Amino acid sequence: MLVAGSAPAGIRGPGKYAGIVLFDRWDTCYLYSGIYLMYISEKSKEALRKYEGQLILLDAKEVYQPINPGDGRINKFKVLKILSPPHPQRASNTGLERTR
């Protein structure tokens, strides 16, 4: 008998999230934090546009997570802190680059 193990995937709920704010070529907004990618809802993404390419900390008040472990969507949030200053070369849709 073969027992398949489940991969450890987190259910993402309300709370604090840190990540880089990205907009793709279709104007979809994401909060990218390494292995996690959180979508930002269409209704609330404009509040993050001025932080594009910056590392921020936000408090997600309302998060939608599908039943199957996958990327969640942040519907309501409050920006708590900017963790990196604006960079003249923002992240592009051709790749990410983060240097210290």
Number of C-alpha atoms within 10 A of each C-alpha: 3 4 5 6 6 6 7 7 11 12 14 19 15 16 12 14 19 19 21 23 24 26 20 12 9 6 10 13 22 23 27 18 14 9 5 17 16 22 21 24 17 13 9 14 20 12 11 19 13 10 18 20 25 21 20 21 19 17 17 19 14 14 20 17 18 12 7 8 13 15 17 19 22 25 18 16 20 13 16 14 12 15 13 13 11 14 10 7 8 13 19 14 10 7 6 11 9 7 3 2
